[in-house]
Amino acid sequence: MLPNQIANYLKSQAIEHSRGDFIVSVDGDAARIDFWDTDKLGPQPDTATLDQFPAEIAPTLADVKEEAGRRITAIMPEHKQRNALAEMLDSIGKHGADLAQWPDAERIIAATHQAAWDEIKRLRERSDALERMDPVPDDFTDDRHWIAT
């Protein structure tokens, strides 16, 4: 969630907000920056009050990549991706690249892996499309940006 989406909520709460590239502690109208990634966000703003906190911090390409990674690992965690690659390479080594020559059980496993890879590829394509947008939409995490087109 970006600061422009939470400013009104934060004003009434004593809360800490973190997005990975900043941490802001807010108590009423007083805001304190506990961490600010100047490489990603530029110079740290002076925040004596929440009203001085930047109204918007545009999402970065790294934010889009992080969201894509989250969605991809929800489909197939990294260890399962490695296992799937190892299984496919093993089957290719034993039976060749023609799936018609594979035993039924291994063909079924290959089809399951391929379905997951197809969805991962689609998510990467959606991530690439979001990264080409200027600016990246503030609501880039919304499912509507990630559905098949």
C-alpha positions as a Python dict, from the first residue, in 0.01 Angstrom:
ca = {
    (1, 'M'): (0, 0, 0),
    (2, 'L'): (138, 340, -94),
    (3, 'P'): (144, 649, 131),
    (4, 'N'): (-117, 833, -77),
    (5, 'Q'): (-355, 542, -13),
    (6, 'I'): (-308, 543, 363),
    (7, 'A'): (-255, 908, 462),
    (8, 'N'): (-609, 968, 587),
    (9, 'Y'): (-614, 640, 778),
    (10, 'L'): (-277, 705, 937),
    (11, 'K'): (-378, 1048, 1066),
    (12, 'S'): (-617, 888, 1312),
    (13, 'Q'): (-389, 602, 1416),
    (14, 'A'): (-62, 554, 1595),
    (15, 'I'): (89, 322, 1340),
    (16, 'E'): (409, 221, 1163),
    (17, 'H'): (395, 179, 787),
    (18, 'S'): (661, -6, 590),
    (19, 'R'): (683, -81, 218),
    (20, 'G'): (1037, -219, 213),
    (21, 'D'): (1188, 104, 87),
    (22, 'F'): (1062, 322, 371),
    (23, 'I'): (934, 296, 726),
    (24, 'V'): (722, 579, 860),
    (25, 'S'): (591, 596, 1216),
    (26, 'V'): (282, 811, 1258),
    (27, 'D'): (110, 923, 1576),
    (28, 'G'): (-179, 1157, 1508),
    (29, 'D'): (-44, 1430, 1283),
    (30, 'A'): (319, 1370, 1377),
    (31, 'A'): (519, 1157, 1134),
    (32, 'R'): (872, 1026, 1177),
    (33, 'I'): (1074, 855, 906),
    (34, 'D'): (1259, 561, 1058),
    (35, 'F'): (1404, 437, 728),
    (36, 'W'): (1414, 586, 377),
    (37, 'D'): (1585, 417, 80),
    (38, 'T'): (1733, 717, -99),
    (39, 'D'): (1852, 498, -389),
    (40, 'K'): (1492, 408, -473),
    (41, 'L'): (1302, 712, -349),
    (42, 'G'): (1542, 1004, -377),
    (43, 'P'): (1615, 1252, -96),
    (44, 'Q'): (1442, 1192, 234),
    (45, 'P'): (1166, 1449, 290),
    (46, 'D'): (1142, 1661, 603),
    (47, 'T'): (836, 1534, 789),
    (48, 'A'): (749, 1741, 1092),
    (49, 'T'): (383, 1655, 1029),
    (50, 'L'): (200, 1407, 811),
    (51, 'D'): (88, 1693, 587),
    (52, 'Q'): (450, 1738, 487),
    (53, 'F'): (480, 1370, 399),
    (54, 'P'): (486, 1333, 20),
    (55, 'A'): (134, 1298, -115),
    (56, 'E'): (245, 1026, -352),
    (57, 'I'): (541, 803, -398),
    (58, 'A'): (519, 650, -741),
    (59, 'P'): (558, 274, -758),
    (60, 'T'): (894, 166, -895),
    (61, 'L'): (988, -106, -1141),
    (62, 'A'): (1128, -297, -844),
    (63, 'D'): (782, -281, -682),
    (64, 'V'): (626, -436, -994),
    (65, 'K'): (894, -706, -1007),
    (66, 'E'): (836, -782, -638),
    (67, 'E'): (461, -819, -699),
    (68, 'A'): (527, -1046, -997),
    (69, 'G'): (761, -1255, -783),
    (70, 'R'): (499, -1283, -510),
    (71, 'R'): (240, -1402, -760),
    (72, 'I'): (480, -1645, -926),
    (73, 'T'): (590, -1805, -601),
    (74, 'A'): (224, -1837, -500),
    (75, 'I'): (179, -2060, -805),
    (76, 'M'): (504, -2249, -763),
    (77, 'P'): (752, -2172, -482),
    (78, 'E'): (1115, -2151, -588),
    (79, 'H'): (1207, -2493, -451),
    (80, 'K'): (924, -2650, -651),
    (81, 'Q'): (1040, -2463, -963),
    (82, 'R'): (1385, -2617, -920),
    (83, 'N'): (1234, -2963, -858),
    (84, 'A'): (1016, -2932, -1170),
    (85, 'L'): (1318, -2839, -1381),
    (86, 'A'): (1514, -3131, -1239),
    (87, 'E'): (1227, -3375, -1308),
    (88, 'M'): (1189, -3250, -1665),
    (89, 'L'): (1562, -3269, -1735),
    (90, 'D'): (1574, -3618, -1585),
    (91, 'S'): (1284, -3735, -1802),
    (92, 'I'): (1434, -3579, -2116),
    (93, 'G'): (1762, -3754, -2036),
    (94, 'K'): (1589, -4090, -1996),
    (95, 'H'): (1326, -4071, -2270),
    (96, 'G'): (1426, -3790, -2509),
    (97, 'A'): (1250, -3464, -2587),
    (98, 'D'): (946, -3625, -2755),
    (99, 'L'): (684, -3649, -2480),
    (100, 'A'): (501, -3916, -2681),
    (101, 'Q'): (790, -4148, -2590),
    (102, 'W'): (754, -4084, -2217),
    (103, 'P'): (567, -4314, -1977),
    (104, 'D'): (213, -4195, -1897),
    (105, 'A'): (298, -4100, -1537),
    (106, 'E'): (587, -3877, -1648),
    (107, 'R'): (377, -3720, -1926),
    (108, 'I'): (111, -3627, -1669),
    (109, 'I'): (375, -3472, -1444),
    (110, 'A'): (519, -3284, -1743),
    (111, 'A'): (174, -3150, -1834),
    (112, 'T'): (123, -3029, -1477),
    (113, 'H'): (460, -2854, -1477),
    (114, 'Q'): (390, -2702, -1818),
    (115, 'A'): (57, -2559, -1699),
    (116, 'A'): (234, -2389, -1408),
    (117, 'W'): (512, -2258, -1636),
    (118, 'D'): (251, -2121, -1879),
    (119, 'E'): (89, -1923, -1597),
    (120, 'I'): (430, -1802, -1474),
    (121, 'K'): (516, -1690, -1828),
    (122, 'R'): (184, -1504, -1849),
    (123, 'L'): (255, -1326, -1520),
    (124, 'R'): (600, -1226, -1645),
    (125, 'E'): (439, -1082, -1959),
    (126, 'R'): (193, -882, -1747),
    (127, 'S'): (483, -762, -1530),
    (128, 'D'): (673, -652, -1841),
    (129, 'A'): (364, -463, -1963),
    (130, 'L'): (325, -285, -1627),
    (131, 'E'): (694, -196, -1624),
    (132, 'R'): (657, -30, -1967),
    (133, 'M'): (377, 196, -1839),
    (134, 'D'): (474, 552, -1759),
    (135, 'P'): (379, 603, -1490),
    (136, 'V'): (324, 262, -1333),
    (137, 'P'): (-34, 266, -1199),
    (138, 'D'): (-62, 327, -824),
    (139, 'D'): (-292, 23, -803),
    (140, 'F'): (-52, -206, -991),
    (141, 'T'): (-112, -479, -729),
    (142, 'D'): (-482, -494, -821),
    (143, 'D'): (-572, -827, -982),
    (144, 'R'): (-718, -649, -1285),
    (145, 'H'): (-364, -563, -1395),
    (146, 'W'): (-258, -926, -1376),
    (147, 'I'): (-548, -1112, -1539),
    (148, 'A'): (-508, -1270, -1881),
    (149, 'T'): (-575, -1034, -2168),
}
